[in-house]
Amino acid sequence: MEATRQDVQTAVSDPGPGKIAWWHSLRMRIALWAGVVNVLLVLLLTAAMSWFAHSLIVDNARRNTVNAARDTAGRLDNALRSVTVTTQGLSELVVNSQLTRAELTTTLRAMVKATPGSTGGSLVLEPHKGEPAFARYISASGRERDRDLIAAHYDYQAQPWYQRTLASPGGWWSEPYFSETAGGIWMVTYNMPVRGNGRRARTLGMLSQDLPLDYLTRNFRALAELPGWRVRLVAPEGTLAYDPSVGVQDSVSLVKYIRDSGRPDLQPALEAIRLQQPLELTHVDAVSKQAVYTMVQPVGQSGWTLMIGQSYSLVMARLHKALALLIVGGVLVALLCMFVVRKLAKRISRPMEELTESARYLEQGYYDTAVAHTGRRDEVGLLARTLDHARTSIQQQLDEIEEMGAARQKMESELAIARDIQLSMLSPGRQLQAGGHTLEAHALLEPAKQVGGDFYSFIEAEGQRLWFAIGDVSDKGVPAALFMARTVTVLEVAACSGASPSDVLVEASKRLVEGNDTCMFATVLCGYVDIHSGYCVLASAGHEAPLIVHANGHSEFIPVPAGAPLGFEVSDSFAQWRGQLLPGSTLLAYTDGVTEAFNPVNEAFGEQALLQATLADSDALRQCQHLVERVHAFARPAEQSDDITVLAIRLCRDDVPSSPERP
């Protein structure tokens, strides 16, 4: 005994896995808490300063961005409006004056020269009142670049821009395009229909003016080149006319840019652009991870949109550097405080360290070793007495745990046997032939526990009918399994003597009410299929509506009226559904463990997914397997919460015609 005690003392003094390291000791914890309190104070002070400075920076960035966006959008609107105003003026002149072709050319040239930035303009007039068609392009760079579109045999009438303009209620701006005739530059064009006066005025033709894209972007290029500023110009149909990271030659829309570059932070801007409404957006660039304040500003009524953003991450970085220095200083002070506190805490922690050594004796299984400090009157003494009391009861509890483990193992073994017995009670699959027809019947059942309450049954009757039933007992586990066994037996006896599914359910409702003090119940779908004709009769006691899967793969629910579940009360009758199971089609029944299978986000499999999980022209067994696989794939990795049962009856294709039996 003395040698054993010495071995234990050696094990306790050995700095092995059970030894508490100094950095895990109680004194160290006290010192750490003291340091943490100091660090928290420093962090709170730093956070308050950071919040105040951050608010100032954000507000200043917002004001600068809003003002810059509105000012730039105003300049862009003036540039665009000068085009629309001169174009509108020429349109009214053409409509209200009788100008000759030469005068029209002169007037068009005057419009181009009077419009700031315009590189050219077009006037197209349809033949009217004996006047021939007129189609002329005037270049601002000189007469040598003018074009008579009719003389040049240019089929302008077939061009999409011409057709759109004639059909448009007003003027519209084109998306950016590359123009070789204008000297190899990117252009935008304002197109406007020319219509006569009156509500039903005739469309006479169209007017257009060209602007270099650089003429528009020069209004904000200086701003775009400033550090931290980002400018985008979006054309009326969503094309990025200007973006430093995307060339206009790529003709990328804002929608495509957001999708391809991984910028979901710009998604709210799409809705604002679609509604042509201003939007102030604070977001984090998903690519650069910088905080940005963006202003979405429509350019007047032109359909163009300006997006100006300012990154205040650079300013925040300088603030964060100053705050980091403050935090480092605070941490150093906290470390010094921790060192002093640790020295003082040694006197307090020593009794706890000795009590820990006593606990290690118990860990080794030597319950006859006394616990230190049981005579103290403070918290350490209370803990020591509690540990000493636990020393005498641990062995008793270990014995009880061993007994409980043996009992649990026995119970699990018995439940496994009960599961095998329950599954053996279920009917095997069937393949019946009669009158040149083949009827396949299969089912699959997967309990949620060792034993469950779902069931199914197949019964052959009179050599030409296949009776079947599928059901779901309330509750789970052993009680449900026992009620399930009783229900299956009652249904099979009733099916052998019943003339119709309704009679079977009526008889079963009478038998299951008897002695049902636990108030358990079962939903049941019962019916039969005539092998010769495919004639089918169904009745439901509160069960889910089955499906019929046609040969072409189309699935639909069968409207079987649902009566009361079995076990509550005696029912006098159950409504029946009568129909025809055509060759190649499948009757598919199931329990609520299919439609109410939930995935990890608590979404149910549902009836719509059930309709989509059926197979076209598949045998009955594969139909069941496929549906169960789809349910498990949907719910994975969530655990199965309810029994899953699927039953399929398929009438195989047959070229021999048959007439339905109508008993």
C-alpha positions as CSV (number, residue, x, y, z in Angstrom):
1,M,0.0,0.0,0.0
2,E,2.8,2.4,0.8
3,A,4.5,1.6,-2.5
4,T,1.3,2.4,-4.3
5,R,0.9,5.7,-2.6
6,Q,4.4,6.6,-3.4
7,D,3.8,5.8,-7.1
8,V,0.8,8.1,-7.1
9,Q,2.7,10.9,-5.5
10,T,5.4,10.5,-8.2
11,A,2.7,10.6,-10.9
12,V,1.3,13.8,-9.3
13,S,4.6,15.6,-9.1
14,D,5.4,14.6,-12.7
15,P,4.6,17.4,-15.1
16,G,2.7,15.0,-17.4
17,P,-0.6,15.5,-19.2
18,G,-2.5,16.0,-16.0
19,K,-0.2,18.7,-14.6
20,I,-1.5,22.3,-14.8
21,A,1.0,24.5,-16.7
22,W,1.8,27.9,-15.2
23,W,0.0,29.7,-18.0
24,H,-3.2,27.8,-17.2
25,S,-3.0,28.4,-13.4
26,L,-5.5,30.3,-11.3
27,R,-3.0,33.1,-10.5
28,M,-2.4,33.5,-14.2
29,R,-6.1,33.7,-14.8
30,I,-6.4,36.5,-12.2
31,A,-3.6,38.4,-13.9
32,L,-5.1,37.9,-17.3
33,W,-8.5,39.2,-16.2
34,A,-6.8,42.3,-14.8
35,G,-5.0,42.8,-18.1
36,V,-8.2,42.2,-20.0
37,V,-10.0,44.9,-18.0
38,N,-7.3,47.4,-18.8
39,V,-7.3,46.4,-22.5
40,L,-11.0,46.7,-22.6
41,L,-10.8,50.2,-21.2
42,V,-8.3,51.2,-23.9
43,L,-10.4,49.5,-26.6
44,L,-13.6,51.3,-25.4
45,L,-11.7,54.7,-25.5
46,T,-10.3,53.9,-28.9
47,A,-13.7,52.7,-30.2
48,A,-15.4,56.0,-29.1
49,M,-12.7,58.0,-30.8
50,S,-12.9,55.8,-33.9
51,W,-16.7,56.1,-34.0
52,F,-16.6,59.9,-33.8
53,A,-13.9,60.3,-36.4
54,H,-15.5,57.7,-38.6
55,S,-18.8,59.6,-38.5
56,L,-17.1,62.8,-39.6
57,I,-15.3,61.2,-42.4
58,V,-18.4,59.4,-43.7
59,D,-20.5,62.5,-43.6
60,N,-17.8,64.6,-45.3
61,A,-17.4,61.9,-48.0
62,R,-21.1,61.7,-48.5
63,R,-21.4,65.5,-49.0
64,N,-18.5,65.7,-51.4
65,T,-19.8,62.8,-53.4
66,V,-23.4,64.1,-53.6
67,N,-22.2,67.6,-54.6
68,A,-19.8,66.2,-57.2
69,A,-22.4,63.9,-58.7
70,R,-25.0,66.7,-59.0
71,D,-22.6,69.2,-60.4
72,T,-21.2,66.7,-63.0
73,A,-24.7,65.5,-63.9
74,G,-25.8,69.1,-64.4
75,R,-22.9,69.7,-66.8
76,L,-23.7,66.5,-68.7
77,D,-27.3,67.4,-68.8
78,N,-26.5,70.8,-70.3
79,A,-24.4,69.1,-73.0
80,L,-27.1,66.7,-73.9
81,R,-29.9,69.2,-73.7
82,S,-28.1,71.5,-76.2
83,V,-28.4,68.6,-78.7
84,T,-32.0,67.9,-77.9
85,V,-33.0,71.6,-78.1
86,T,-31.4,72.2,-81.5
87,T,-32.8,69.0,-82.8
88,Q,-36.3,69.9,-81.6
89,G,-36.0,73.3,-83.1
90,L,-35.1,72.0,-86.5
91,S,-37.9,69.4,-86.3
92,E,-40.5,72.2,-85.7
93,L,-39.0,74.2,-88.5
94,V,-39.2,71.3,-90.9
95,V,-42.8,70.6,-89.9
96,N,-44.1,74.2,-90.0
97,S,-42.1,75.5,-93.0
98,Q,-42.1,74.6,-96.7
99,L,-38.3,74.4,-97.2
100,T,-36.7,73.3,-100.4
101,R,-34.1,70.5,-100.4
102,A,-31.3,73.0,-100.6
103,E,-32.8,75.0,-97.7
104,L,-33.1,71.8,-95.6
105,T,-29.4,71.1,-96.2
106,T,-28.4,74.6,-95.2
107,T,-30.6,74.5,-92.1
108,L,-29.3,71.1,-91.1
109,R,-25.7,72.4,-91.4
110,A,-26.6,75.4,-89.3
111,M,-28.0,73.0,-86.6
112,V,-24.8,71.0,-86.5
113,K,-22.6,74.1,-86.3
114,A,-24.9,75.6,-83.6
115,T,-24.7,72.5,-81.4
116,P,-21.6,72.4,-79.1
117,G,-19.6,69.2,-79.6
118,S,-21.7,67.9,-82.5
119,T,-19.8,66.1,-85.2
120,G,-22.6,65.7,-87.6
121,G,-26.3,65.4,-88.1
122,S,-28.8,63.6,-90.3
123,L,-32.3,64.5,-91.7
124,V,-34.4,61.8,-93.3
125,L,-37.9,62.7,-94.8
126,E,-40.2,60.2,-96.3
127,P,-41.8,60.9,-99.7
128,H,-44.9,63.2,-99.1
129,K,-47.3,65.0,-101.4
130,G,-45.3,64.5,-104.5
131,E,-42.0,65.4,-102.8
132,P,-39.3,62.7,-103.2
133,A,-37.5,61.2,-100.2
134,F,-34.8,63.3,-98.5
135,A,-31.9,61.6,-96.6
136,R,-28.8,63.7,-95.9
137,Y,-25.9,63.5,-93.5
138,I,-24.0,66.8,-92.7
139,S,-20.6,66.6,-91.1
140,A,-19.3,69.4,-88.9
141,S,-15.7,68.8,-90.2
142,G,-16.4,69.9,-93.8
143,R,-18.6,69.5,-96.8
144,E,-16.3,66.8,-98.2
145,R,-17.7,64.5,-95.5
146,D,-21.3,65.2,-96.2
147,R,-23.3,62.3,-97.6
148,D,-26.5,61.9,-99.6
149,L,-27.8,58.6,-98.3
150,I,-30.1,58.1,-101.2
151,A,-27.5,58.8,-103.8
152,A,-25.1,56.5,-102.0
153,H,-27.7,53.7,-102.1
154,Y,-27.6,53.4,-98.4
155,D,-30.6,51.4,-97.2
156,Y,-31.3,53.5,-94.1
157,Q,-34.9,52.3,-93.9
158,A,-33.7,48.8,-93.0
159,Q,-31.6,50.0,-90.2
160,P,-32.8,49.2,-86.6
161,W,-32.1,52.8,-85.5
162,Y,-34.3,54.2,-88.2
163,Q,-37.2,51.8,-87.5
164,R,-36.9,52.4,-83.7
165,T,-36.9,56.2,-84.2
166,L,-40.1,56.1,-86.3
167,A,-41.8,54.0,-83.7
168,S,-40.6,55.9,-80.7
169,P,-42.9,58.5,-79.1
170,G,-40.0,60.9,-78.6
171,G,-36.2,61.3,-78.9
172,W,-33.8,58.7,-77.6
173,W,-30.0,58.4,-77.2
174,S,-28.1,55.5,-78.7
175,E,-25.6,53.3,-76.9
176,P,-21.9,54.1,-77.6
177,Y,-20.7,52.8,-80.9
178,F,-17.4,53.0,-82.9
179,S,-17.7,55.2,-86.0
180,E,-15.2,54.8,-88.9
181,T,-16.8,57.6,-90.9
182,A,-16.3,60.1,-88.0
183,G,-12.6,59.4,-87.9
184,G,-12.4,56.2,-85.9
185,I,-13.9,57.5,-82.6
186,W,-16.6,56.4,-80.2
187,M,-19.8,58.2,-80.7
188,V,-23.3,58.5,-79.3
189,T,-26.3,59.7,-81.3
190,Y,-29.5,61.5,-80.4
191,N,-32.4,60.3,-82.6
192,M,-35.8,62.0,-82.8
193,P,-38.9,61.3,-85.0
194,V,-40.2,64.2,-87.2
195,R,-44.0,64.3,-86.9
196,G,-46.7,66.7,-88.1
197,N,-49.0,68.6,-85.8
198,G,-52.1,67.1,-84.3
199,R,-52.9,64.1,-82.2
200,R,-52.8,61.7,-85.2
201,A,-50.0,63.4,-86.9
202,R,-48.1,61.5,-89.6
203,T,-44.5,60.5,-89.1
204,L,-42.5,62.5,-91.7
205,G,-39.1,61.1,-91.0
206,M,-36.3,61.6,-88.4
207,L,-33.5,63.8,-87.2
208,S,-30.3,62.8,-85.5
209,Q,-27.1,64.4,-84.1
210,D,-23.8,62.7,-83.3
211,L,-21.6,63.5,-80.3
212,P,-18.2,62.1,-79.6
213,L,-18.2,60.1,-76.4
214,D,-15.1,62.0,-75.3
215,Y,-17.1,65.3,-75.4
216,L,-19.3,63.8,-72.6
217,T,-16.6,62.2,-70.5
218,R,-14.4,65.3,-70.5
219,N,-16.9,66.7,-68.0
220,F,-15.7,64.3,-65.3
221,R,-12.3,62.9,-66.4
222,A,-10.4,65.3,-64.0
223,L,-12.6,64.0,-61.1
224,A,-12.1,60.4,-62.2
225,E,-8.3,60.8,-62.0
226,L,-8.3,62.0,-58.4
227,P,-7.1,59.3,-55.9
228,G,-9.9,57.5,-54.3
229,W,-12.6,58.7,-56.7
230,R,-14.5,56.4,-59.1
231,V,-16.7,57.6,-61.9
232,R,-19.0,55.5,-64.2
233,L,-21.3,56.7,-67.0
234,V,-24.1,54.3,-67.9
235,A,-25.9,54.7,-71.2
236,P,-29.7,54.6,-71.4
237,E,-29.8,50.8,-72.1
238,G,-27.2,49.9,-69.4
239,T,-23.9,50.0,-71.4
240,L,-20.9,51.2,-69.4
241,A,-20.0,54.2,-71.6
242,Y,-17.1,55.1,-69.2
243,D,-15.5,52.9,-66.5
244,P,-11.7,53.0,-65.7
245,S,-11.7,49.2,-65.4
246,V,-13.7,48.4,-68.5
247,G,-13.0,49.7,-72.0
248,V,-16.0,51.1,-73.9
249,Q,-14.9,48.9,-76.8
250,D,-15.9,45.8,-74.8
251,S,-19.6,47.0,-74.9
252,V,-20.1,45.7,-71.4
253,S,-23.4,46.3,-69.6
254,L,-23.6,47.2,-66.0
255,V,-25.5,44.0,-65.3
256,K,-22.8,41.9,-67.0
257,Y,-20.0,43.8,-65.2
258,I,-21.6,43.2,-61.8
259,R,-22.0,39.5,-62.6
260,D,-18.6,38.8,-64.2
261,S,-16.5,40.9,-61.8
262,G,-18.2,39.7,-58.6
263,R,-19.6,43.1,-57.6
264,P,-22.9,42.3,-55.8
265,D,-22.4,45.5,-53.8
266,L,-23.5,47.5,-56.9
267,Q,-26.7,45.5,-57.2
268,P,-28.9,48.3,-55.6
269,A,-27.6,50.7,-58.3
270,L,-29.3,48.6,-61.0
271,E,-32.8,49.2,-59.6
272,A,-32.1,53.0,-59.2
273,I,-30.9,53.2,-62.8
274,R,-34.0,51.3,-64.0
275,L,-36.3,53.7,-62.2
276,Q,-34.1,56.7,-63.1
277,Q,-34.0,57.8,-59.4
278,P,-31.1,59.1,-57.5
279,L,-29.6,56.8,-54.9
280,E,-27.0,57.3,-52.1
281,L,-25.2,54.0,-51.5
282,T,-22.6,53.1,-48.9
283,H,-21.0,49.7,-49.7
284,V,-17.8,47.7,-49.6
285,D,-16.1,47.1,-53.0
286,A,-16.3,43.3,-53.3
287,V,-13.0,43.2,-55.3
288,S,-10.8,45.8,-53.6
289,K,-12.5,45.4,-50.2
290,Q,-12.5,49.2,-49.8
291,A,-15.3,51.2,-48.2
292,V,-17.0,53.4,-50.9
293,Y,-19.8,55.9,-50.9
294,T,-21.5,56.0,-54.3
295,M,-24.0,58.5,-55.6
296,V,-26.3,57.3,-58.5
297,Q,-27.5,60.4,-60.3
298,P,-29.7,60.4,-63.4
299,V,-28.6,62.9,-66.0
300,G,-31.8,65.0,-66.4
301,Q,-34.5,63.3,-68.5
302,S,-31.9,61.9,-71.0
303,G,-31.8,58.3,-69.7
304,W,-28.1,58.5,-69.0
305,T,-26.9,57.8,-65.5
306,L,-23.8,59.0,-63.6
307,M,-22.3,56.9,-60.8
308,I,-19.7,58.7,-58.7
309,G,-18.1,57.0,-55.8
310,Q,-15.5,58.2,-53.2
311,S,-13.4,55.7,-51.3
312,Y,-12.6,56.9,-47.8
313,S,-10.5,53.9,-46.9
314,L,-7.3,55.9,-47.4
315,V,-8.4,58.5,-44.9
316,M,-9.6,55.8,-42.5
317,A,-6.2,54.0,-42.8
318,R,-4.4,57.1,-41.3
319,L,-7.0,57.2,-38.5
320,H,-6.5,53.5,-37.9
321,K,-2.7,53.9,-37.7
322,A,-3.1,56.5,-34.9
323,L,-5.6,54.2,-33.1
324,A,-3.3,51.3,-33.4
325,L,-0.5,53.2,-31.6
326,L,-3.0,54.0,-28.8
327,I,-3.9,50.3,-28.6
328,V,-0.3,49.1,-28.5
329,G,0.5,51.5,-25.7
330,G,-2.6,50.3,-23.7
331,V,-1.6,46.7,-24.2
332,L,1.9,47.3,-22.8
333,V,0.4,48.9,-19.8
334,A,-2.0,46.0,-19.4
335,L,0.9,43.5,-19.6
336,L,2.8,45.3,-16.8
337,C,-0.4,45.3,-14.7
338,M,-0.7,41.5,-15.3
339,F,2.8,40.9,-14.1
340,V,2.2,42.7,-10.8
341,V,-1.2,41.1,-10.2
342,R,0.2,37.6,-10.9
343,K,2.7,38.1,-8.1
344,L,0.0,39.1,-5.7
345,A,-2.3,36.3,-6.8
346,K,0.1,33.6,-5.8
347,R,-0.9,33.7,-2.2
348,I,-4.5,33.2,-3.2
349,S,-4.0,30.5,-5.7
350,R,-1.7,28.2,-3.7
351,P,-4.6,26.4,-1.8
352,M,-6.3,25.7,-5.1
353,E,-3.1,24.2,-6.5
354,E,-2.9,21.9,-3.5
355,L,-6.6,21.0,-3.9
356,T,-5.8,20.2,-7.6
357,E,-3.2,17.7,-6.5
358,S,-5.7,16.0,-4.3
359,A,-8.1,15.8,-7.3
360,R,-5.4,14.1,-9.3
361,Y,-5.2,11.2,-6.8
362,L,-8.9,10.7,-7.4
363,E,-8.2,10.8,-11.1
364,Q,-5.9,7.8,-10.7
365,G,-8.7,5.9,-9.0
366,Y,-7.3,6.0,-5.4
367,Y,-10.5,6.9,-3.6
368,D,-9.0,6.2,-0.2
369,T,-6.7,9.3,-0.4
370,A,-7.8,12.2,1.8
371,V,-8.6,15.6,0.3
372,A,-6.6,18.6,1.6
373,H,-8.1,21.7,3.1
374,T,-11.5,20.2,4.2
375,G,-11.3,22.2,7.5
376,R,-11.2,25.6,5.9
377,R,-14.3,27.9,6.2
378,D,-14.0,29.7,2.9
379,E,-14.9,28.7,-0.6
380,V,-11.8,26.5,-0.9
381,G,-12.9,24.5,2.1
382,L,-16.4,24.1,0.7
383,L,-15.0,22.8,-2.6
384,A,-12.7,20.4,-0.7
385,R,-15.5,18.9,1.3
386,T,-17.6,18.6,-1.8
387,L,-14.8,16.8,-3.5
388,D,-14.3,14.5,-0.5
389,H,-18.0,13.6,-0.6
390,A,-17.8,12.9,-4.3
391,R,-14.9,10.6,-3.7
392,T,-17.2,8.2,-1.8
393,S,-20.0,8.3,-4.3
394,I,-18.0,8.1,-7.6
395,Q,-17.6,4.3,-7.4
396,Q,-21.3,3.8,-6.7
397,Q,-22.1,6.0,-9.8
398,L,-19.7,4.0,-11.9
399,D,-21.4,0.8,-11.0
400,E,-24.8,2.3,-11.9
401,I,-23.4,3.5,-15.2
402,E,-22.2,0.0,-16.0
403,E,-25.6,-1.4,-15.2
404,M,-27.3,1.2,-17.4
405,G,-25.0,0.5,-20.3
406,A,-25.7,-3.2,-20.2
407,A,-29.5,-2.5,-20.1
408,R,-29.2,0.0,-23.0
409,Q,-27.3,-2.6,-25.0
410,K,-30.0,-5.1,-24.4
411,M,-32.7,-2.7,-25.3
412,E,-31.0,-1.8,-28.6
413,S,-30.6,-5.5,-29.4
414,E,-34.3,-6.1,-28.8
415,L,-35.3,-3.1,-30.9
416,A,-33.2,-4.4,-33.8
417,I,-35.0,-7.7,-33.6
418,A,-38.3,-5.9,-33.4
419,R,-37.3,-3.9,-36.5
420,D,-36.6,-7.1,-38.4
421,I,-39.9,-8.6,-37.3
422,Q,-41.8,-5.5,-38.3
423,L,-40.2,-5.4,-41.8
424,S,-40.9,-9.1,-42.3
425,M,-44.6,-8.3,-41.8
426,L,-44.7,-6.1,-44.9
427,S,-45.7,-7.7,-48.2
428,P,-43.0,-8.4,-50.8
429,G,-43.2,-6.9,-54.2
430,R,-45.6,-8.4,-56.8
431,Q,-45.6,-9.0,-60.5
432,L,-49.0,-10.4,-61.6
433,Q,-50.1,-11.5,-65.0
434,A,-53.6,-12.0,-66.2
435,G,-55.4,-11.6,-69.5
436,G,-52.2,-10.8,-71.3
437,H,-51.5,-7.9,-68.9
438,T,-48.7,-7.5,-66.3
439,L,-49.1,-5.6,-63.1
440,E,-46.0,-4.6,-61.1
441,A,-46.3,-3.6,-57.4
442,H,-43.4,-2.6,-55.2
443,A,-42.9,-0.5,-52.1
444,L,-40.1,0.9,-49.9
445,L,-40.2,1.7,-46.2
446,E,-37.5,3.5,-44.2
447,P,-38.3,4.0,-40.5
448,A,-37.0,7.2,-38.8
449,K,-36.2,5.1,-35.7
450,Q,-35.5,1.4,-35.1
451,V,-39.2,0.7,-35.5
452,G,-41.8,3.0,-37.0
453,G,-45.5,3.5,-37.7
454,D,-45.6,3.4,-41.5
455,F,-46.8,0.3,-43.3
456,Y,-48.0,-1.0,-46.7
457,S,-49.6,-4.3,-47.8
458,F,-50.4,-6.2,-51.1
459,I,-53.2,-8.8,-51.2
460,E,-54.1,-10.8,-54.3
461,A,-57.8,-11.5,-54.6
462,E,-59.8,-13.6,-57.1
463,G,-56.8,-14.0,-59.4
464,Q,-57.4,-10.7,-61.2
465,R,-57.4,-8.0,-58.5
466,L,-54.5,-6.7,-56.5
467,W,-55.6,-5.1,-53.2
468,F,-53.1,-2.6,-51.6
469,A,-52.9,-0.4,-48.6
470,I,-50.5,2.2,-47.4
471,G,-50.7,4.0,-44.1
472,D,-49.1,6.2,-41.4
473,V,-49.7,5.7,-37.7
474,S,-49.5,8.7,-35.4
475,D,-46.5,8.9,-33.2
476,K,-43.2,6.9,-33.7
477,G,-41.3,4.1,-32.0
478,V,-42.6,1.0,-30.3
479,P,-46.2,2.2,-29.6
480,A,-46.6,3.2,-33.3
481,A,-45.1,-0.2,-34.4
482,L,-47.6,-2.1,-32.2
483,F,-50.5,-0.1,-33.5
484,M,-49.2,-0.5,-37.1
485,A,-49.1,-4.3,-36.7
486,R,-52.7,-4.3,-35.5
487,T,-53.8,-2.0,-38.4
488,V,-52.1,-4.2,-41.0
489,T,-53.8,-7.3,-39.7
490,V,-57.2,-5.7,-39.5
491,L,-56.9,-4.3,-43.1
492,E,-55.8,-7.6,-44.6
493,V,-58.7,-9.5,-42.9
494,A,-61.1,-6.8,-44.1
495,A,-59.7,-6.8,-47.6
496,C,-60.2,-10.6,-47.9
497,S,-63.9,-10.2,-47.2
498,G,-64.7,-6.7,-48.3
499,A,-66.3,-5.9,-51.7
500,S,-64.9,-2.4,-52.0
501,P,-62.2,-0.2,-50.5
502,S,-64.9,1.7,-48.6
503,D,-66.1,-1.5,-47.0
504,V,-62.6,-2.3,-46.0
505,L,-62.0,1.1,-44.3
506,V,-65.4,0.9,-42.6
507,E,-64.7,-2.5,-41.1
508,A,-61.2,-1.3,-40.1
509,S,-62.5,1.8,-38.4
510,K,-64.8,-0.4,-36.3
511,R,-62.0,-2.7,-35.2
512,L,-59.4,-0.1,-34.5
513,V,-61.7,2.0,-32.2
514,E,-62.1,-1.0,-29.9
515,G,-59.7,-0.9,-27.0
516,N,-57.9,2.2,-28.3
517,D,-57.4,3.8,-24.9
518,T,-54.3,5.6,-26.1
519,C,-56.3,7.4,-28.8
520,M,-53.7,6.5,-31.5
521,F,-54.9,6.7,-35.1
522,A,-53.7,5.9,-38.6
523,T,-54.2,7.5,-42.0
524,V,-54.8,4.9,-44.7
525,L,-55.1,4.8,-48.5
526,C,-56.8,1.6,-49.6
527,G,-57.8,0.3,-53.0
528,Y,-57.5,-2.3,-55.7
529,V,-56.4,-2.5,-59.3
530,D,-58.0,-4.9,-61.8
531,I,-55.2,-6.6,-63.7
532,H,-57.3,-7.3,-66.8
533,S,-58.4,-3.7,-67.4
534,G,-56.4,-1.4,-65.2
535,Y,-59.7,-0.3,-63.5
536,C,-58.9,1.2,-60.1
537,V,-60.9,2.0,-57.0
538,L,-59.4,4.1,-54.1
539,A,-60.6,5.2,-50.7
540,S,-58.8,7.4,-48.2
541,A,-59.0,7.6,-44.4
542,G,-57.3,11.0,-44.0
543,H,-54.2,10.0,-46.1
544,E,-52.3,12.1,-48.6
545,A,-53.6,12.1,-52.2
546,P,-51.7,9.7,-54.4
547,L,-50.3,10.5,-57.8
548,I,-50.7,8.9,-61.2
549,V,-47.6,9.0,-63.4
550,H,-48.6,8.8,-67.1
551,A,-46.5,6.9,-69.6
552,N,-45.2,10.3,-71.1
553,G,-43.9,11.3,-67.7
554,H,-46.6,13.8,-66.8
555,S,-47.7,13.4,-63.1
556,E,-50.8,14.7,-61.4
557,F,-52.5,14.2,-58.0
558,I,-55.6,11.9,-57.9
559,P,-58.5,13.8,-56.1
560,V,-59.4,11.0,-53.7
561,P,-61.8,12.3,-51.1
562,A,-60.3,12.0,-47.6
563,G,-62.4,10.6,-44.8
564,A,-61.6,10.5,-41.1
565,P,-58.4,8.6,-39.9
566,L,-58.9,5.1,-38.4
567,G,-58.9,4.9,-34.7
568,F,-60.8,8.1,-33.7
569,E,-64.4,7.0,-34.3
570,V,-66.4,4.5,-36.3
571,S,-67.2,5.7,-39.9
572,D,-70.2,4.5,-41.8
573,S,-68.8,5.0,-45.2
574,F,-65.8,6.4,-47.2
575,A,-66.1,8.2,-50.5
576,Q,-64.4,6.3,-53.4
577,W,-62.5,7.4,-56.4
578,R,-62.8,5.3,-59.6
579,G,-60.5,5.6,-62.5
580,Q,-58.5,3.8,-65.2
581,L,-54.8,2.9,-64.9
582,L,-53.7,2.9,-68.5
583,P,-50.9,0.7,-69.8
584,G,-47.5,2.4,-69.1
585,S,-48.9,4.5,-66.2
586,T,-48.1,4.1,-62.5
587,L,-50.1,4.7,-59.4
588,L,-47.8,6.3,-56.8
589,A,-48.7,6.5,-53.1
590,Y,-46.6,7.8,-50.2
591,T,-46.7,8.9,-46.6
592,D,-46.1,12.4,-45.2
593,G,-42.5,11.5,-44.5
594,V,-41.9,12.3,-48.2
595,T,-43.5,15.7,-48.5
596,E,-42.6,16.8,-45.0
597,A,-38.9,15.9,-45.3
598,F,-37.0,19.0,-44.1
599,N,-33.5,20.2,-45.2
600,P,-31.1,22.0,-42.9
601,V,-32.8,25.3,-43.5
602,N,-36.2,23.9,-42.4
603,E,-37.6,23.8,-46.0
604,A,-40.0,21.0,-46.8
605,F,-39.7,18.7,-49.8
606,G,-43.3,19.6,-50.7
607,E,-45.8,18.5,-53.4
608,Q,-44.2,20.4,-56.3
609,A,-40.9,18.6,-55.8
610,L,-42.8,15.3,-55.5
611,L,-44.4,15.9,-58.9
612,Q,-40.9,16.6,-60.4
613,A,-39.3,13.5,-58.8
614,T,-41.3,10.9,-60.8
615,L,-39.8,8.9,-63.7
616,A,-41.4,8.4,-67.2
617,D,-42.1,4.8,-68.2
618,S,-40.1,3.3,-65.3
619,D,-40.7,0.0,-63.5
620,A,-42.4,0.2,-60.1
621,L,-39.3,-0.7,-58.0
622,R,-37.1,2.0,-59.7
623,Q,-39.9,4.5,-59.3
624,C,-39.9,4.0,-55.5
625,Q,-36.1,4.0,-55.3
626,H,-35.8,7.2,-57.3
627,L,-38.3,9.1,-55.2
628,V,-36.6,8.0,-51.9
629,E,-33.2,9.0,-53.4
630,R,-34.5,12.4,-54.3
631,V,-35.9,13.0,-50.8
632,H,-32.7,12.0,-49.1
633,A,-30.7,14.2,-51.5
634,F,-32.9,17.2,-50.7
635,A,-32.8,16.7,-46.9
636,R,-29.1,15.8,-46.6
637,P,-27.3,16.4,-44.2
638,A,-30.4,16.9,-41.9
639,E,-31.5,13.7,-40.0
640,Q,-34.6,11.9,-41.1
641,S,-37.4,13.1,-38.9
642,D,-40.3,10.8,-40.0
643,D,-40.8,7.4,-41.5
644,I,-40.6,7.4,-45.3
645,T,-42.8,5.0,-47.3
646,V,-43.4,4.9,-51.1
647,L,-45.7,2.5,-53.0
648,A,-45.9,2.1,-56.8
649,I,-48.3,0.0,-58.9
650,R,-47.6,0.0,-62.6
651,L,-49.6,-1.5,-65.4
652,C,-47.1,-2.6,-68.1
653,R,-47.7,-1.5,-71.7
654,D,-49.8,-4.0,-73.7
655,D,-51.0,-3.9,-77.3
656,V,-54.0,-6.1,-76.5
657,P,-57.1,-3.8,-76.0
658,S,-59.2,-4.4,-72.9
659,S,-62.5,-3.1,-71.6
660,P,-62.6,-1.8,-68.1
661,E,-64.5,-3.8,-65.5
662,R,-67.2,-1.9,-63.7
663,P,-68.3,-3.9,-60.7
